[in-house]
Amino acid sequence: MKKFKWLLSAIIILAAAAFTYAFTPAKHAVPKQKFNQHWQFNGTTVGEESDPSKYSLIIGSDPGCDGFGLYCVIDAPADPDNENQPDLSQFSVVATRTP
């Protein structure tokens, strides 16, 4: 009789655990929202516009367009692998320099 009570208790505990697990919602990873930001080009030579490390995030009002390069300010989301640089595969030009 002791073995039967022990076995019945074990079955009830396992059933309760299975029931709880069956109705627990799965946790899904929430993807980060991508939103565009303005980035200032800080390169020193023409042709560096394709190097994401040559851009810095603009906080506040857009600065002027002095310096080198074709682009002055771009609008792009942050790179998912490095949020301190723009994702240059998805950008639009906000301001350009006149030659």
N, CA, C and O atoms as CSV, one atom per row, in Angstrom:
chain,resi,resn,atom,element,x,y,z
A,1,MET,N,N,0.806,-1.186,0.000
A,1,MET,CA,C,0.000,0.000,0.000
A,1,MET,C,C,0.860,1.265,0.000
A,1,MET,O,O,0.492,2.261,-0.621
A,2,LYS,N,N,2.037,1.232,0.712
A,2,LYS,CA,C,2.919,2.396,0.732
A,2,LYS,C,C,3.437,2.695,-0.662
A,2,LYS,O,O,3.513,3.854,-1.069
A,3,LYS,N,N,3.796,1.636,-1.400
A,3,LYS,CA,C,4.313,1.837,-2.746
A,3,LYS,C,C,3.250,2.442,-3.657
A,3,LYS,O,O,3.555,3.266,-4.519
A,4,PHE,N,N,1.999,2.026,-3.459
A,4,PHE,CA,C,0.924,2.549,-4.270
A,4,PHE,C,C,0.717,4.043,-4.019
A,4,PHE,O,O,0.533,4.811,-4.963
A,5,LYS,N,N,0.747,4.458,-2.744
A,5,LYS,CA,C,0.592,5.876,-2.403
A,5,LYS,C,C,1.759,6.689,-2.962
A,5,LYS,O,O,1.570,7.794,-3.471
A,6,TRP,N,N,2.959,6.135,-2.863
A,6,TRP,CA,C,4.144,6.836,-3.391
A,6,TRP,C,C,4.038,6.990,-4.903
A,6,TRP,O,O,4.325,8.058,-5.446
A,7,LEU,N,N,3.622,5.915,-5.587
A,7,LEU,CA,C,3.472,5.943,-7.039
A,7,LEU,C,C,2.365,6.912,-7.444
A,7,LEU,O,O,2.524,7.652,-8.414
A,8,LEU,N,N,1.261,6.920,-6.727
A,8,LEU,CA,C,0.162,7.827,-7.018
A,8,LEU,C,C,0.601,9.284,-6.807
A,8,LEU,O,O,0.262,10.154,-7.610
A,9,SER,N,N,1.343,9.547,-5.748
A,9,SER,CA,C,1.849,10.904,-5.495
A,9,SER,C,C,2.786,11.350,-6.610
A,9,SER,O,O,2.714,12.492,-7.062
A,10,ALA,N,N,3.661,10.457,-7.053
A,10,ALA,CA,C,4.594,10.787,-8.122
A,10,ALA,C,C,3.847,11.083,-9.414
A,10,ALA,O,O,4.202,12.015,-10.135
A,11,ILE,N,N,2.815,10.300,-9.713
A,11,ILE,CA,C,2.025,10.522,-10.928
A,11,ILE,C,C,1.300,11.861,-10.854
A,11,ILE,O,O,1.251,12.586,-11.848
A,12,ILE,N,N,0.746,12.200,-9.715
A,12,ILE,CA,C,0.045,13.484,-9.555
A,12,ILE,C,C,1.014,14.653,-9.722
A,12,ILE,O,O,0.687,15.643,-10.376
A,13,ILE,N,N,2.186,14.540,-9.142
A,13,ILE,CA,C,3.188,15.614,-9.263
A,13,ILE,C,C,3.614,15.775,-10.720
A,13,ILE,O,O,3.698,16.898,-11.217
A,14,LEU,N,N,3.883,14.669,-11.405
A,14,LEU,CA,C,4.284,14.736,-12.812
A,14,LEU,C,C,3.159,15.297,-13.690
A,14,LEU,O,O,3.414,16.074,-14.611
A,15,ALA,N,N,1.935,14.905,-13.404
A,15,ALA,CA,C,0.799,15.417,-14.182
A,15,ALA,C,C,0.624,16.917,-13.956
A,15,ALA,O,O,0.343,17.659,-14.897
A,16,ALA,N,N,0.787,17.358,-12.728
A,16,ALA,CA,C,0.669,18.792,-12.433
A,16,ALA,C,C,1.780,19.582,-13.137
A,16,ALA,O,O,1.534,20.667,-13.664
A,17,ALA,N,N,2.975,19.045,-13.144
A,17,ALA,CA,C,4.088,19.723,-13.825
A,17,ALA,C,C,3.844,19.777,-15.328
A,17,ALA,O,O,4.070,20.810,-15.958
A,18,ALA,N,N,3.387,18.673,-15.904
A,18,ALA,CA,C,3.111,18.640,-17.341
A,18,ALA,C,C,1.983,19.603,-17.689
A,18,ALA,O,O,2.058,20.295,-18.704
A,19,PHE,N,N,0.946,19.659,-16.872
A,19,PHE,CA,C,-0.171,20.567,-17.102
A,19,PHE,C,C,0.285,22.019,-17.038
A,19,PHE,O,O,-0.099,22.830,-17.881
A,20,THR,N,N,1.094,22.348,-16.053
A,20,THR,CA,C,1.609,23.710,-15.916
A,20,THR,C,C,2.481,24.084,-17.104
A,20,THR,O,O,2.358,25.185,-17.640
A,21,TYR,N,N,3.351,23.191,-17.517
A,21,TYR,CA,C,4.243,23.455,-18.650
A,21,TYR,C,C,3.449,23.617,-19.944
A,21,TYR,O,O,3.796,24.447,-20.784
A,22,ALA,N,N,2.390,22.831,-20.110
A,22,ALA,CA,C,1.600,22.865,-21.343
A,22,ALA,C,C,0.900,24.210,-21.524
A,22,ALA,O,O,0.672,24.626,-22.660
A,23,PHE,N,N,0.559,24.893,-20.453
A,23,PHE,CA,C,-0.174,26.150,-20.552
A,23,PHE,C,C,0.679,27.378,-20.241
A,23,PHE,O,O,0.143,28.472,-20.068
A,24,THR,N,N,1.980,27.211,-20.169
A,24,THR,CA,C,2.880,28.351,-19.986
A,24,THR,C,C,3.242,28.885,-21.370
A,24,THR,O,O,3.757,28.139,-22.203
A,25,PRO,N,N,2.974,30.187,-21.627
A,25,PRO,CA,C,3.280,30.716,-22.955
A,25,PRO,C,C,4.784,30.705,-23.225
A,25,PRO,O,O,5.601,30.947,-22.336
A,26,ALA,N,N,5.116,30.419,-24.467
A,26,ALA,CA,C,6.526,30.399,-24.858
A,26,ALA,C,C,7.061,31.829,-24.900
A,26,ALA,O,O,6.346,32.764,-25.263
A,27,LYS,N,N,8.309,31.979,-24.528
A,27,LYS,CA,C,8.940,33.290,-24.570
A,27,LYS,C,C,9.587,33.458,-25.938
A,27,LYS,O,O,10.462,32.686,-26.330
A,28,HIS,N,N,9.143,34.467,-26.644
A,28,HIS,CA,C,9.691,34.745,-27.965
A,28,HIS,C,C,10.586,35.965,-27.875
A,28,HIS,O,O,10.293,36.922,-27.159
A,29,ALA,N,N,11.683,35.912,-28.615
A,29,ALA,CA,C,12.584,37.062,-28.661
A,29,ALA,C,C,11.884,38.188,-29.409
A,29,ALA,O,O,11.360,37.988,-30.505
A,30,VAL,N,N,11.883,39.352,-28.817
A,30,VAL,CA,C,11.279,40.519,-29.447
A,30,VAL,C,C,12.360,41.207,-30.270
A,30,VAL,O,O,13.372,41.643,-29.721
A,31,PRO,N,N,12.156,41.309,-31.583
A,31,PRO,CA,C,13.190,41.957,-32.392
A,31,PRO,C,C,13.288,43.442,-32.065
A,31,PRO,O,O,12.293,44.099,-31.760
A,32,LYS,N,N,14.517,43.951,-32.138
A,32,LYS,CA,C,14.720,45.372,-31.891
A,32,LYS,C,C,14.088,46.179,-33.014
A,32,LYS,O,O,14.178,45.829,-34.190
A,33,GLN,N,N,13.455,47.252,-32.620
A,33,GLN,CA,C,12.868,48.134,-33.617
A,33,GLN,C,C,13.974,48.911,-34.310
A,33,GLN,O,O,14.863,49.461,-33.661
A,34,LYS,N,N,13.909,48.949,-35.628
A,34,LYS,CA,C,14.867,49.748,-36.380
A,34,LYS,C,C,14.225,51.086,-36.688
A,34,LYS,O,O,13.125,51.138,-37.239
A,35,PHE,N,N,14.890,52.149,-36.343
A,35,PHE,CA,C,14.389,53.461,-36.703
A,35,PHE,C,C,15.569,54.279,-37.214
A,35,PHE,O,O,16.708,54.112,-36.778
A,36,ASN,N,N,15.263,55.148,-38.132
A,36,ASN,CA,C,16.319,55.941,-38.740
A,36,ASN,C,C,16.755,57.081,-37.834
A,36,ASN,O,O,15.965,57.653,-37.082
A,37,GLN,N,N,18.045,57.389,-37.934
A,37,GLN,CA,C,18.638,58.489,-37.188
A,37,GLN,C,C,19.518,59.266,-38.155
A,37,GLN,O,O,19.893,58.760,-39.212
A,38,HIS,N,N,19.839,60.482,-37.788
A,38,HIS,CA,C,20.744,61.279,-38.625
A,38,HIS,C,C,22.186,61.034,-38.188
A,38,HIS,O,O,22.500,61.008,-36.998
A,39,TRP,N,N,23.050,60.854,-39.182
A,39,TRP,CA,C,24.467,60.579,-38.955
A,39,TRP,C,C,25.298,61.604,-39.711
A,39,TRP,O,O,25.031,61.866,-40.884
A,40,GLN,N,N,26.298,62.186,-39.065
A,40,GLN,CA,C,27.204,63.171,-39.661
A,40,GLN,C,C,28.431,62.452,-40.219
A,40,GLN,O,O,29.037,61.620,-39.544
A,41,PHE,N,N,28.787,62.784,-41.461
A,41,PHE,CA,C,30.002,62.219,-42.048
A,41,PHE,C,C,31.200,62.966,-41.496
A,41,PHE,O,O,31.235,64.196,-41.537
A,42,ASN,N,N,32.190,62.236,-40.975
A,42,ASN,CA,C,33.378,62.830,-40.358
A,42,ASN,C,C,34.661,62.456,-41.086
A,42,ASN,O,O,35.751,62.627,-40.540
A,43,GLY,N,N,34.552,61.952,-42.305
A,43,GLY,CA,C,35.739,61.544,-43.047
A,43,GLY,C,C,36.596,62.737,-43.446
A,43,GLY,O,O,36.156,63.886,-43.403
A,44,THR,N,N,37.814,62.438,-43.829
A,44,THR,CA,C,38.744,63.513,-44.206
A,44,THR,C,C,39.099,63.483,-45.681
A,44,THR,O,O,39.753,64.401,-46.176
A,45,THR,N,N,38.679,62.443,-46.392
A,45,THR,CA,C,38.965,62.375,-47.819
A,45,THR,C,C,37.732,61.900,-48.575
A,45,THR,O,O,36.876,61.201,-48.033
A,46,VAL,N,N,37.666,62.297,-49.831
A,46,VAL,CA,C,36.579,61.847,-50.688
A,46,VAL,C,C,36.713,60.337,-50.876
A,46,VAL,O,O,37.818,59.823,-51.045
A,47,GLY,N,N,35.598,59.641,-50.846
A,47,GLY,CA,C,35.600,58.192,-51.016
A,47,GLY,C,C,35.390,57.434,-49.720
A,47,GLY,O,O,35.151,56.226,-49.745
A,48,GLU,N,N,35.473,58.119,-48.584
A,48,GLU,CA,C,35.276,57.440,-47.299
A,48,GLU,C,C,33.802,57.347,-46.912
A,48,GLU,O,O,33.479,56.867,-45.826
A,49,GLU,N,N,32.914,57.798,-47.780
A,49,GLU,CA,C,31.485,57.785,-47.455
A,49,GLU,C,C,30.945,56.376,-47.252
A,49,GLU,O,O,29.925,56.198,-46.586
A,50,SER,N,N,31.606,55.383,-47.811
A,50,SER,CA,C,31.129,54.000,-47.668
A,50,SER,C,C,31.676,53.308,-46.425
A,50,SER,O,O,31.412,52.125,-46.211
A,51,ASP,N,N,32.432,54.029,-45.604
A,51,ASP,CA,C,33.004,53.468,-44.374
A,51,ASP,C,C,32.142,53.897,-43.186
A,51,ASP,O,O,32.168,55.069,-42.811
A,52,PRO,N,N,31.373,52.973,-42.578
A,52,PRO,CA,C,30.476,53.360,-41.490
A,52,PRO,C,C,31.191,53.926,-40.268
A,52,PRO,O,O,30.575,54.639,-39.476
A,53,SER,N,N,32.468,53.627,-40.100
A,53,SER,CA,C,33.194,54.164,-38.941
A,53,SER,C,C,33.474,55.651,-39.090
A,53,SER,O,O,33.922,56.290,-38.138
A,54,LYS,N,N,33.220,56.212,-40.260
A,54,LYS,CA,C,33.461,57.636,-40.510
A,54,LYS,C,C,32.231,58.495,-40.221
A,54,LYS,O,O,32.200,59.676,-40.566
A,55,TYR,N,N,31.226,57.906,-39.593
A,55,TYR,CA,C,30.002,58.634,-39.256
A,55,TYR,C,C,29.807,58.665,-37.747
A,55,TYR,O,O,30.212,57.748,-37.033
A,56,SER,N,N,29.182,59.734,-37.279
A,56,SER,CA,C,28.820,59.809,-35.863
A,56,SER,C,C,27.355,60.218,-35.760
A,56,SER,O,O,26.849,60.977,-36.586
A,57,LEU,N,N,26.696,59.712,-34.751
A,57,LEU,CA,C,25.289,59.992,-34.538
A,57,LEU,C,C,25.107,61.459,-34.173
A,57,LEU,O,O,25.841,61.993,-33.341
A,58,ILE,N,N,24.133,62.106,-34.795
A,58,ILE,CA,C,23.839,63.510,-34.498
A,58,ILE,C,C,22.803,63.555,-33.387
A,58,ILE,O,O,21.721,62.979,-33.504
A,59,ILE,N,N,23.142,64.234,-32.328
A,59,ILE,CA,C,22.206,64.433,-31.222
A,59,ILE,C,C,21.896,65.926,-31.181
A,59,ILE,O,O,22.802,66.751,-31.068
A,60,GLY,N,N,20.636,66.262,-31.272
A,60,GLY,CA,C,20.252,67.672,-31.327
A,60,GLY,C,C,20.096,68.115,-32.777
A,60,GLY,O,O,19.686,67.333,-33.634
A,61,SER,N,N,20.425,69.366,-33.040
A,61,SER,CA,C,20.252,69.901,-34.391
A,61,SER,C,C,21.393,69.464,-35.299
A,61,SER,O,O,22.509,69.213,-34.842
A,62,ASP,N,N,21.093,69.377,-36.598
A,62,ASP,CA,C,22.096,68.961,-37.571
A,62,ASP,C,C,23.187,70.018,-37.695
A,62,ASP,O,O,22.884,71.206,-37.811
A,63,PRO,N,N,24.452,69.601,-37.670
A,63,PRO,CA,C,25.543,70.549,-37.843
A,63,PRO,C,C,25.671,70.968,-39.310
A,63,PRO,O,O,24.958,70.451,-40.170
A,64,GLY,N,N,26.547,71.870,-39.582
A,64,GLY,CA,C,26.764,72.340,-40.946
A,64,GLY,C,C,27.421,71.296,-41.827
A,64,GLY,O,O,27.726,70.190,-41.380
A,65,CYS,N,N,27.631,71.654,-43.069
A,65,CYS,CA,C,28.178,70.714,-44.051
A,65,CYS,C,C,29.582,71.113,-44.483
A,65,CYS,O,O,29.852,71.166,-45.683
A,66,ASP,N,N,30.458,71.387,-43.575
A,66,ASP,CA,C,31.845,71.695,-43.919
A,66,ASP,C,C,32.646,70.407,-43.948
A,66,ASP,O,O,32.308,69.446,-43.257
A,67,GLY,N,N,33.697,70.383,-44.737
A,67,GLY,CA,C,34.590,69.240,-44.741
A,67,GLY,C,C,34.622,68.529,-46.073
A,67,GLY,O,O,34.294,69.103,-47.111
A,68,PHE,N,N,35.024,67.265,-46.030
A,68,PHE,CA,C,35.214,66.462,-47.230
A,68,PHE,C,C,34.037,65.527,-47.457
A,68,PHE,O,O,33.190,65.341,-46.584
A,69,GLY,N,N,34.004,64.947,-48.639
A,69,GLY,CA,C,33.027,63.917,-48.946
A,69,GLY,C,C,31.805,64.455,-49.646
A,69,GLY,O,O,31.511,65.649,-49.601
A,70,LEU,N,N,31.105,63.560,-50.288
A,70,LEU,CA,C,29.897,63.915,-51.008
A,70,LEU,C,C,28.736,64.106,-50.043
A,70,LEU,O,O,27.971,65.061,-50.170
A,71,TYR,N,N,28.602,63.194,-49.069
A,71,TYR,CA,C,27.499,63.266,-48.128
A,71,TYR,C,C,27.912,64.060,-46.905
A,71,TYR,O,O,29.049,63.985,-46.441
A,72,CYS,N,N,26.971,64.810,-46.405
A,72,CYS,CA,C,27.196,65.560,-45.179
A,72,CYS,C,C,26.434,64.893,-44.031
A,72,CYS,O,O,26.995,64.603,-42.974
A,73,VAL,N,N,25.145,64.661,-44.271
A,73,VAL,CA,C,24.288,64.035,-43.270
A,73,VAL,C,C,23.471,62.959,-43.983
A,73,VAL,O,O,22.922,63.189,-45.060
A,74,ILE,N,N,23.402,61.780,-43.362
A,74,ILE,CA,C,22.563,60.709,-43.897
A,74,ILE,C,C,21.529,60.308,-42.853
A,74,ILE,O,O,21.691,60.564,-41.660
A,75,ASP,N,N,20.482,59.687,-43.322
A,75,ASP,CA,C,19.418,59.170,-42.477
A,75,ASP,C,C,19.467,57.652,-42.609
A,75,ASP,O,O,19.246,57.119,-43.696
A,76,ALA,N,N,19.754,56.952,-41.510
A,76,ALA,CA,C,19.898,55.494,-41.561
A,76,ALA,C,C,19.681,54.909,-40.178
A,76,ALA,O,O,19.883,55.589,-39.172
A,77,PRO,N,N,19.263,53.632,-40.124
A,77,PRO,CA,C,19.195,52.975,-38.817
A,77,PRO,C,C,20.605,52.609,-38.349
A,77,PRO,O,O,21.548,52.563,-39.139
A,78,ALA,N,N,20.721,52.355,-37.068
A,78,ALA,CA,C,22.008,51.896,-36.534
A,78,ALA,C,C,22.263,50.472,-37.024
A,78,ALA,O,O,21.331,49.693,-37.225
A,79,ASP,N,N,23.519,50.153,-37.209
A,79,ASP,CA,C,23.910,48.804,-37.609
A,79,ASP,C,C,23.557,47.850,-36.470
A,79,ASP,O,O,23.920,48.118,-35.325
A,80,PRO,N,N,22.861,46.747,-36.745
A,80,PRO,CA,C,22.491,45.834,-35.662
A,80,PRO,C,C,23.691,45.216,-34.951
A,80,PRO,O,O,23.585,44.823,-33.789
A,81,ASP,N,N,24.833,45.126,-35.639
A,81,ASP,CA,C,26.027,44.555,-35.021
A,81,ASP,C,C,26.861,45.590,-34.282
A,81,ASP,O,O,27.666,45.230,-33.423
A,82,ASN,N,N,26.684,46.874,-34.601
A,82,ASN,CA,C,27.427,47.946,-33.942
A,82,ASN,C,C,26.544,49.183,-33.947
A,82,ASN,O,O,26.468,49.896,-34.947
A,83,GLU,N,N,25.884,49.434,-32.835
A,83,GLU,CA,C,24.921,50.528,-32.767
A,83,GLU,C,C,25.563,51.907,-32.786
A,83,GLU,O,O,24.853,52.912,-32.791
A,84,ASN,N,N,26.896,51.978,-32.796
A,84,ASN,CA,C,27.591,53.259,-32.879
A,84,ASN,C,C,27.891,53.659,-34.316
A,84,ASN,O,O,28.536,54.677,-34.563
A,85,GLN,N,N,27.416,52.847,-35.268
A,85,GLN,CA,C,27.651,53.129,-36.679
A,85,GLN,C,C,26.348,52.940,-37.454
A,85,GLN,O,O,25.495,52.146,-37.056
A,86,PRO,N,N,26.195,53.675,-38.568
A,86,PRO,CA,C,24.976,53.513,-39.358
A,86,PRO,C,C,25.020,52.247,-40.196
A,86,PRO,O,O,26.092,51.747,-40.540
A,87,ASP,N,N,23.840,51.738,-40.519
A,87,ASP,CA,C,23.718,50.616,-41.441
A,87,ASP,C,C,23.662,51.223,-42.840
A,87,ASP,O,O,22.620,51.726,-43.262
A,88,LEU,N,N,24.777,51.176,-43.552
A,88,LEU,CA,C,24.868,51.839,-44.851
A,88,LEU,C,C,24.153,51.076,-45.960
A,88,LEU,O,O,24.135,51.531,-47.104
A,89,SER,N,N,23.572,49.938,-45.650
A,89,SER,CA,C,22.797,49.238,-46.673
A,89,SER,C,C,21.387,49.826,-46.779
A,89,SER,O,O,20.645,49.503,-47.707
A,90,GLN,N,N,21.022,50.686,-45.829
A,90,GLN,CA,C,19.677,51.268,-45.806
A,90,GLN,C,C,19.754,52.739,-45.422
A,90,GLN,O,O,19.355,53.101,-44.315
A,91,PHE,N,N,20.247,53.578,-46.288
A,91,PHE,CA,C,20.338,54.985,-45.926
A,91,PHE,C,C,19.778,55.869,-47.021
A,91,PHE,O,O,19.644,55.460,-48.175
A,92,SER,N,N,19.455,57.090,-46.629
A,92,SER,CA,C,19.094,58.117,-47.604
A,92,SER,C,C,19.893,59.367,-47.245
A,92,SER,O,O,20.210,59.599,-46.078
A,93,VAL,N,N,20.208,60.148,-48.236
A,93,VAL,CA,C,21.002,61.350,-48.046
A,93,VAL,C,C,20.080,62.477,-47.595
A,93,VAL,O,O,19.043,62.729,-48.208
A,94,VAL,N,N,20.471,63.150,-46.517
A,94,VAL,CA,C,19.714,64.281,-46.005
A,94,VAL,C,C,20.325,65.581,-46.501
A,94,VAL,O,O,19.603,66.497,-46.896
A,95,ALA,N,N,21.642,65.667,-46.485
A,95,ALA,CA,C,22.321,66.880,-46.933
A,95,ALA,C,C,23.611,66.502,-47.651
A,95,ALA,O,O,24.296,65.554,-47.268
A,96,THR,N,N,23.929,67.259,-48.696
A,96,THR,CA,C,25.149,67.033,-49.454
A,96,THR,C,C,25.991,68.292,-49.458
A,96,THR,O,O,25.495,69.389,-49.201
A,97,ARG,N,N,27.261,68.123,-49.749
A,97,ARG,CA,C,28.161,69.260,-49.864
A,97,ARG,C,C,28.196,69.702,-51.326
A,97,ARG,O,O,28.087,68.874,-52.231
A,98,THR,N,N,28.343,70.966,-51.547
A,98,THR,CA,C,28.485,71.445,-52.920
A,98,THR,C,C,29.969,71.505,-53.247
A,98,THR,O,O,30.766,71.977,-52.435
A,99,PRO,N,N,30.347,71.029,-54.431
A,99,PRO,CA,C,31.763,71.015,-54.777
A,99,PRO,C,C,32.338,72.411,-54.967
A,99,PRO,O,O,33.524,72.555,-55.263
